[in-house]
Every structure is written in C-alpha cells, then in structure tokens.
Amino acid sequence: MSGLRQTPLYATHRRLGARLVEFGGFDMPVQYASILKEHAAVRETVGLFDVSHMGQIEISGPGALEATENLISCRVESLEIGRVRYGMLCNQEGGVVDDVTLYRRAEDVFMLCVNASNIEKDHAWIREHVPTATRVDNQSEQTGLMALQGPNAAAVLESVMGSGPERLERFQFGEYEWCDRQVLISSTGYTGAPGFEIYLAGDDTPGFFDALLEAGKPHGLLPAGLGARDTLRLEAALPLYGHELDDTTSPLEAGLGSFVKRKRGGFIGAEAIEARAAEAPTRRLVGFEMVGRGIARSGYAILKQGDVIGEVTSGAPSPSLGKSIGLGYVSPIAGDPESEIEIEIRGKPVAARVVRTPFVTKVDQKASNETARP
C-alpha cells in the first residue's frame, strides 16, 4: 500500500497506460505517452487533464459574503453570480496561505478551488476565520474535476454537452445537466491556452472523461498529464504553490499585486502587505531563459558576476520555444529584462538572461496553431 490518495479517474489512468507519480499526496498521471506530444496538443489542438486532486470548499449561509471578503485578497462584493475571480488567502504576516479561484454560485454561496496539498490547511484556516453561523463545507472528496484545454476545446465540449457551455466568456461559469447529472463548467484554466474546467460528482467523472476522449478524436484530443501541465503553466509564467508562493511570500513580491485590493483592504493580511510594500523590496520574481546549456531546476542558486542574488523556483525546457526557461526570486537591482545572470548548475555558473513574462503569449500561440494547420 503506497498510502497515496486516488482520484475518481485512477482506473482510467491505469487503463490508458499513464505513468503515475506522487503529487500533493495523490497518485497522479505525469504523462501518458509523451510530455512533448501532450504539451503540443494543448497548444495546437486540445488536451484533457485529470485535476480531481484539487480541492473545493464552499462557504455559504449567513455572513458568507462578509466572511469571504475578509478571507481573500481580491474583491468579492463586486463578483457577479456566475463569475470566477483569482485571489489569495493570506495570513496575518501577509504571506500566502494558498492561491485560489473563487466562484460565486449565489448571493451567499461561494466555492473556492484550492491546491491539492493545501486542502486540509485551507479548510482549517477558513473554519477558524468565519462566524459560527456561516457554513464551511469541504466538498473535495466527492468532487471530480477535469481541465479541457486548447484551441479545439470548445468544439469538443459542444459535441458532448450540446450548444451553450462552449460560449462561456473567460472567467464565467454555468451549471448544466449531462445525462441527468449535474455539471459545473467554467471558462478557466492553468495552461495559458483557452479552455474549460469541469466539476461533477466523483462517480460521474470517469463516464464524462471517456465521453470527452471519444468526442475529441476528430479534434486531435490527447489525455495529458501533470508533466505537460507544468511546462504549459511555466510558459505562461503562472505561479505554482510551493514554488513561487508559500506562507512567507508576499503577493506583491510574486508580481500578483493586481489580485490584491490594495486601496480597499479589509482582508486578513492587508495591513502587513501594505507595511511590506512601504519598505524597500528585498526580492522580486523574474523570468529568465538559459543562454548556456543546461536546465535550471528549483532550488538552484541564481548568480550575478559570481555572487548569489537569488534562487530558482521553477525551471524546465520549453517545448514551444525550444529553449530552457525558468522563474526565480532575485534582488530587485538585478531583475530588469535583458540583465545577464548565471544559474549554478552542478557547481558551475551557466549563462542566462532575465526576460519579460509570459514566455509564450497569445500571439505566439496563434502563430503556432496556424503553422500546425494542414
């Protein structure tokens, strides 16, 4: 017994021949046949991910709006029913407890989608900081979640669901029926490509996954694992909790100031974030590309003329760009684009360059997709 948790799609992954690895306490598919092919499918056609390891926590009932406003860094009151917003749970020191997506399902019903490794921590944190009359329901165990991502995602979804969900605007969601089952679909994602995230009961998830696989055959759909998900999110310069974010990191250091209600405040950690913002910054998150040969991995030292100025948080070869890229925290004076830096790889400095992020833009993706068409 490995002791790892399994998602509702575990048997499906075994049937499809996925290579399984531990991630966030779950036995998850890292790839099926090839990370490169799965990455390319999301950029050029469509890929389907199992992300059921993510958690869902609902806050509802009396005081739910005020409690959620107090918990999360983004504005909640102005969030319309049927809309999604990205934000962060912060601690009193201004560090990030978790980064989440917030769904408003009714006037006083909110759902947070949280990171797998933080489910229990977030649940306890939320329960500690809401009034006793407000309900907090951890629905993670009974919920399945898939991500359908790529330029052909809307066509595949329409084949399964009929017309409607494929027309959702970015960061909008709707609740639908599929074979008399309840399905929540949002136009969101974590790959930098267009697409959807699909929530439904765990028992219904394998059937829906197979329906998408079948409908996606004419559209080039491939099941995709966490390996491709990581290279895609890195190209989009999207933060990963435990790498770019943690309990000690300020959202402002991570370049996420646009998801913090700076002027309004009124959430846990707001005063600490403002106090840290008033001080001279000690570090900032930057993107870089390797100039010399080598792959920057998390934890490697970032150097400037031999002196350590920071640390790599994420790094990998970029399938779309054909070069190695990465993210890391450095001292502010060394973080301007085109600054020359080095990454210490196996004890030796290797040349790199600070660049603007995201590494892959929508224009890059469009050009790639047009090139891929017959």
N, C-alpha and C positions, 0 to 999 in steps of 0.2 A: 504494500500500500504506500503510495507516494505522499498521501496527505494533502495533495493539491485538490482544489475545487474544480468542478467541471461545469461548463455551460450547457444549456439545453441542446447545443449542436455538437457535443463531443462525439457522439456516434457518427454523425455526418462527416466530421473531420477524419475520423478513422477510415470511413468508407472511401473518402476521396484521396486517401494516402498522404494526408498532411504530416509534416514533421512538427511534433509538439514540443513545446518548451514551457518552463515556468515563467509566468509573468503576473505580477500582482497577486500571487497566491493561487493562480489558476493554471490549469494545463491548457495552453493556447496554441493554435497553429501559427508557426512563424513563417511557413511557406508551404505551398502545395507541390509545385514543380520547380519554379524559378522565381526568385525575388525580382529579377530584372523584367521578366515577362509580365508579372503581376503589376509591377510599377508602370510599365508601358501601357498595360490595359487601362489603368485608371486615367492616364494622361491622354490616350488616343481613342479608347472605346468605352469600356466600363468594367469596374471591379466590384466584387461583393465581399464584405468583411463581416465576420462574427465579432461583435464588440459587446456581447452579453456580459462580459466581466465588469463592465461599467455599472455604477450603482444609481438607483433612483430613490430619492427621498422626497416625500410630499409633505408640504406644510399647509394646513387648511384650518378653517373654522374661525372662531372669534380671535381677533388680533393678528390674523395671519399676514395681512399687508404690512402692518407696522413691524411685526417681528422679522419678516423677510427683509424689509427696508433696513432694519438695524443690523442684519447679518451680512449683507452682501454689498460689494463696493460700487456696483452700478445702480442707476436709478430704477426703482421698482414701481413707484406710483404711476409713472407715465407709460409703463409697459402695457400695451393693449392685450386683451384676451385673444389668444391665437397667435401670439408673437413670442419670440425667443430672444434672450439677451445674454451676452457673455459677461461674466464678472468673477469676483474672487471673494471667498470667505477669508477674513483677516483676523489675526489675533491682536491683543491689546498693544503689542510692540510694533504693529504694522507689518509683520511677516504674513506670508500667505499660508493659510491652513489648507486651502485647496482652490483650484480654479474650476469653475463650473459653468454649465449653461442653465439658464433659468427659463422655465416655461410657465406662462400664465394661462391656466385652464379655465378659471372663473374669477369673479371678483375677489374671492377669498380662498382660492386654491392655486398653489404654486408647486411646480415639480422641479427639483434640482437634479441634473445628471452629473454625477461626481466620478472621480477617478477610482479605479478598482481597489488600489492599495489603501485608499483613504475612506472607504465606506463606513467602517466602524468608527473611525476617528471623527468623521463629519457628523455621523448620526449622534454621537455623544455630545459633540460641540453644539449642534443645533438644539438638542433637547435641553442642554444646560442654559441656553440663552433665549428661550422663548417662554412666554407666560404659560402657566399650567393649563389655562383654558384652550390654548392653541394645540391642535393635533399635529403630531410628527409621526409619519408612517414610513418606515424603511421598506420599500417595495422591491428591493434588489433581487431577493431570492426567487420571486415568482415572475420576474420580467425578463423577456428576451429582447435583444437589440441587435440590429444589423445595420451596416452602412453600405449604401449603394452609391458608388461614386464614379464620375466620369462623364464625358460629353453625351454618351448614349443612355445615361441613367434614366432620364425622363421617358424615353421610348420603352425601356424595359418595364418601368413601373406602370405605365399605361397599359401594357399588354396584360399585366396581372390584375390591376385594380380597376381598369376602365378609365374613362376620362375624368379628370378632376384633380387628384393629388399631384399630378405631374406639372400642374400650373402654379403650384405654390411659389410665392415670392421668397427671396432669400430671407432667412430667419423668420419665416412664417410656418405655422403647423396647422394640421387639421386632424379630426378624429373620424374614422371611416369604419366600414364593415368589409370583411373579406371572408366569404363562406360562413357567414353568421358569426364571425369572430371580430372582436374589437381591435382596431389597429390605429395607433397614433403615428403620423408621418410628419417629419419636419424637413424643411429645406435647409439643412445644415451639413456640417462635415468637418473633417480634420485633415484633409489632404490637399487643400488649395484648388481642388477641382470641383465642378458643380455636382450636386447630388443630394441624397436624402439619408436621413436616419429613421429607422422604422422600429417602433416599440410595439410589442404584443406579449400576450401571455407566454410563459416559457414553453408550455406544452404545445402551443400552436407554432412555435418558431421553426422547427425542422420542416414542416409542410410548406410554410411560406418561403423558406430558404430554397427548397427544391423547386418551387414554382418560379422563383426568380431565375434560378440556374437554367431551367428549361426555356423560359421566355427570353432569356438573354443570349441563347445560342446564335440566333441570326445577327445579333448586335456585337458579337465578339466578347461576351462577358467571360471573365475568369474569376473563380474564387481567389481571394487574396489574403495573405497572412500578415502578421504584425511586422515582418521584415519590410515589406513594401510600404506598409502604413508609416513606418518610421522614416524611410527615405523620402516619402512624399511630404510628410509634415516638416521635415528638416528643410527641404527645398522651399517650402512656404514660410520657413522661419517661425513656425508655431511652437510655443513652449511646451515642454513635457515636464509634468510634475515629478520632482525627484532629480531632475537635471537642471532646468533653467529656473525652477520655482521650488521653494521649500519654506519652512516655518520662519526662517531668518531673513528671507529675501523680501525687499520692498517691491510692490508692483511698479514703482517708478524706476528702480534700478533695472527692471526687466523690460523697460520700454512699453509698459502697459498702462500708462497714465490716462489714455483715452477711455479706459474702462473703470476709472475711479471718479466718483462725483466730488471733485476737488472743492468746488465752491459751496456745495450744499452740505457736505459731510454727513453726520448723522448715522454713521455705521461704526461697528467695532473696529478700532484700529485707525480711524480717520485722523485723530489728533496726532498719533505717533507718526503716521505717514507725512503729515504736514510738517512736523518737527524735523523729521529726517530730510525733507525737501528743502528746509531753510538752511541746512548745513551744507558745507562743501561736499559734493559727492565723492565717494571713495572708489567707486567702480561703476561700470556700465556694461550692458550686454551688447556684444557686437557679432556680426557675421564675418567670416573670413574664408578665403579659398587658398588651397595649397599651391605654392609656386614650385617648390621642390617635390620630389617623390616621397609619398608616404600618406598614411591615413591618420588623422587626428582623432584620438579616442577620448571619451570622458575621463577627466582627471589628469590629463597631460598638462604640463606647465606651458604657459604662453610667455615668450621672452621678447625683450626689446634690447638689441645690442648686448645680449648675454645676460641681462638682468631679468628676473622673474617679475612679470607685471600682471599675471592673471592665470586663469585655469580654464581649460576646455570643458564645456558642459555636454556637448553633443558633437559627433563628427561621423562622417561616412562618405563613401564615393557617391556622387550624384549621378544617377542613371541618365537624367535628362540633359545634363551639362557635360558629362564626360570628364569631370574633374572632382577632386575631393574637396568637400566643404565642411564648415563647422560653425558652431556657436560657442561663445565663451565670455566670461567676465574679465575685463581688463581695467586698469586705471584710466580715468577719463582722458588724460592728456595723450594717450596712445590709441584712442578709439576712432579717430577720424578716418573716413574712407580713403583708400589708397595708402594708408600708413603701412610701412613694411614691418613685419613682425616675424618671429620664428616660433615653431612648435617643437618642443623637446620630445623626440621620438626615440625610444630606446637609448637615452643618454646623449643623443646628438641633436643639435638645433637644425631644423629644416625650414627653409624659407616659406613664408606665407604672406598674405596681403589682406588687410581689412577691406571689406566691400559692403555696399548697401544691400539691405534685405527688403523684400524676399528675394531669394536667389533665383527663383523661377516666377515670372509674372504671368498674368493672364494673356499678355501679348505673346510671350514665349510659348505658352500652351497652345494658343490659337495657331501659331505658325507650325508647331509640331503636329497638331491634328490635321492641318491642311496638307502637310507633307505626307502624312500617313494615308490619306485617302487615295483609292485607286484612280 
